[in-house]
Structure formats: C-alpha cells, structure tokens
Amino acid sequence: MSVAVSAVVHLVLWSDGYRDLEVVGPLFLLNAVGGLVLAVLLVVWRHWLPLVGGIAFGALTLLAFVASGTVGFFDVSGPLMFGRNETIAAVAEVLAVVASTLALLREPSR
C-alpha cells in the first residue's frame, strides 16, 4: 500500500507542475507508473522479487528527494520542503522499505 501511496503522490505532483521540468518531470511520471505496477505485483505475485523492488523503490525515491533538497537533483534544488504531499510521500517511502524488508525476512519462501 505504501508504494501505491508514494506513486499516487508523484502522479499528483507531476500533474501539478512537475511535468514541466525537463528531466524531473518524466522521472516523476515514470515513478508514478512504476510504483503502481510494483504495488500490483506486491499484491498478486508471491515472490521475493517484488519485495526487493519495494525496498529499492522506497529507498531510491527517498534518496532522490533528499538529494533534491540538499545537493540538487537535475533541475531541482533547494532546501527540503515538507509540505503535505512531500510528507506523505516520504513517510510512504520509509514504510515501503521497512514493510518490504520485514516481509522479505519473514517469508523467505515467497
């Protein structure tokens, strides 16, 4: 569920103006689509691979957010902004990493 929440937030942000950014705009759309596909896979495919995907998705998306607020990420830079959407996405990404890691550790036969 947390992967889907992060994906939806990225889709909302993309439609709210991030789509106009040269590199980051397409990345936000890719993140949204990829996250929604991954969320479906996490539910329907009982295998370890989607769990690794959940870990990578959450960690890399959160890393890109931190990079954009500290050292810059393509054409986005500045102080970390924690508005409602950013907070929801950041919490969802941390939960995606934690939940996917716990599921991977608890169900090695998956």
RASULZI-V479792 format. One record per residue. N is the residue number from 1. RES is the residue in one small letter. PHI is phi as a letter, one per 20 degrees, with the letter a starting at -180 (* if undefined). OMEGA is omega in whole degrees, -180 to 180 (none if undefined). Layout:
# RASULZI-V479792
n=(N,N)
res=(RES,RES)
phi=(PHI,PHI)
omega=(OMEGA,OMEGA)
This chain:
# RASULZI-V479792
n=(1,2,3,4,5,6,7,8,9,10,11,12,13,14,15,16,17,18,19,20,21,22,23,24,25,26,27,28,29,30,31,32,33,34,35,36,37,38,39,40,41,42,43,44,45,46,47,48,49,50,51,52,53,54,55,56,57,58,59,60,61,62,63,64,65,66,67,68,69,70,71,72,73,74,75,76,77,78,79,80,81,82,83,84,85,86,87,88,89,90,91,92,93,94,95,96,97,98,99,100,101,102,103,104,105,106,107,108,109,110)
res=(m,s,v,a,v,s,a,v,v,h,l,v,l,w,s,d,g,y,r,d,l,e,v,v,g,p,l,f,l,l,n,a,v,g,g,l,v,l,a,v,l,l,v,v,w,r,h,w,l,p,l,v,g,g,i,a,f,g,a,l,t,l,l,a,f,v,a,s,g,t,v,g,f,f,d,v,s,g,p,l,m,f,g,r,n,e,t,i,a,a,v,a,e,v,l,a,v,v,a,s,t,l,a,l,l,r,e,p,s,r)
phi=(*,f,f,f,f,f,f,f,f,f,f,f,f,f,f,e,p,f,f,e,e,g,d,f,g,f,f,f,f,f,f,f,f,f,f,f,f,f,f,f,f,f,e,e,d,e,b,f,f,f,f,f,f,f,f,f,g,f,f,f,f,f,f,f,f,f,f,f,e,d,e,n,c,l,e,d,b,q,f,g,d,d,f,f,f,f,f,g,f,f,f,f,f,f,f,f,f,f,f,f,f,f,f,f,f,e,c,f,e,f)
omega=(-178,177,179,179,178,-180,-180,178,179,176,177,180,178,-179,180,175,180,180,-179,178,-169,-178,-175,180,177,178,177,178,177,178,-179,-178,179,178,179,176,179,179,177,180,179,-179,-170,-175,-179,-178,-180,-174,176,178,175,176,178,177,-178,180,-178,-177,-177,178,177,177,178,178,179,179,-179,-179,-179,-175,-178,-180,-174,-176,178,176,180,-179,178,180,180,170,-178,-178,-180,179,179,-179,-179,178,180,-179,175,178,178,179,-177,-177,180,178,179,179,180,180,-177,-176,-177,180,-178,none)
